């Protein structure tokens, strides 16, 4: 597995910033929202999901079931893009900062 991938995100309404880190990720993909027909049954109110009974993880299991042991399928919606990640570990970290004058 790979070592590390991270993404910084923000909440516009109160300028909160977060860093999401994935250690030991197996795979990730970024696609346009138009190509996510297989995800249309997800709830409409949300931008982050943990996918249960993941089709993508099951594809990897057919190749090598050991490699996906303890992995989860995470899904993020960002405006027009969708990011999917298969990883063993995930960490949300609030980014504290002060504005400089």
N, C-alpha and C positions, 0 to 999 in steps of 0.2 A: 504494500500500500504506500501511497504518497505520505509526505510528512505533514504539510500544513497548507490550509487555504483560509483566508479571512475576507470579510466584507464589512464595510462601515455603512451604517444606515442612520437616517435621522427622521425625527418627527417634526414636521414644519410648525405645528401649532404651538409648541413650547420650546422648540430648538433643542430637544433632547437628542443626544447622539449615542449610538450603540456600536459595538464591534462584536461581530459573530465570528468565532473561530472554530474550524473543523480540523482536529488532529486525526491522523490516520484515515484520510478519506480514500475511498476506492475509485470513485468516478464522480464527475459533475458534467452537467450540460446546461447550456443557456439557449433558449429558443424564444421566438416571438409568440405572443399570446394567441395569435391566430392558429398556431399549430399544436394547441393543447386540448384538442377535442376529447382525448382520453381522460381529462381532468374535469369535465363539465359537471360532474355530480358533487363537487366540493361545495361547502357552504359559501354563500356570496359575501358574508361579512368576515373578512380576514385576509391576511397576506402571508401567513406562515402556517405550515401544516407538517405534521408527522404522518406519513402515509403508511397505513396498516395494510398488510397483505399486498405488498408492493409487486406489481408486475415486473418492474425493472430488477428488483432484488431476485425475484424468482428466475429471471433470465440468467443472472450470474450463477445461481445455485445449480442450474443445469450444466454449467461448464465446470464449476469447482465449488462445492458447497462449503468447504472450509474457509474460503476467502471472504465470505459474507457473514461469517459467524459474528454475532453481536453487533451487526451493522443496522442502521436505520436509514430510511429514505426521507429526506427533508425537502420541503418544497416552499419556495418564496416567490411571491408575485411583486414585481417592481414595475409600475406603470405598464409599459407594453411588453416587458420581458418576463420570462419565467425561468428561475434558476432551480435546478434539482441537484441534490447532492446525496451520495451514499457514503456514510461515514460511521465510524465507531464512536466518536466523541464530538460533542458540540458544547460550546460555552458562549453565553451572552455576557457581555461586559459593558456596563454604562461608562461612557467616556466623560470624565470630569475635566472641564477646562474653564479658564477665565478669559474674558475679553481684554485685550491690551489696548490701551489708549493711543 
